[in-house]
């Protein structure tokens, strides 16, 4: 049986979607147990300058 609400297992999680020309990074933060998690997504170039920005 599926529930519409997801249980937060890890309060902080990140994921990368890697392509030939760009990388998309998403970070999900759930600081408060009752509040909704915040989510931020950014796209970076796969060139050296974009990789340096991703690391920073």
Secondary structure, 3 states (H helix, E strand, C coil): CCCCCCCCCCCEEEEEEECCCEEEEEEEECCCCCCCCEEEEEEEECCHHHHHHHHC
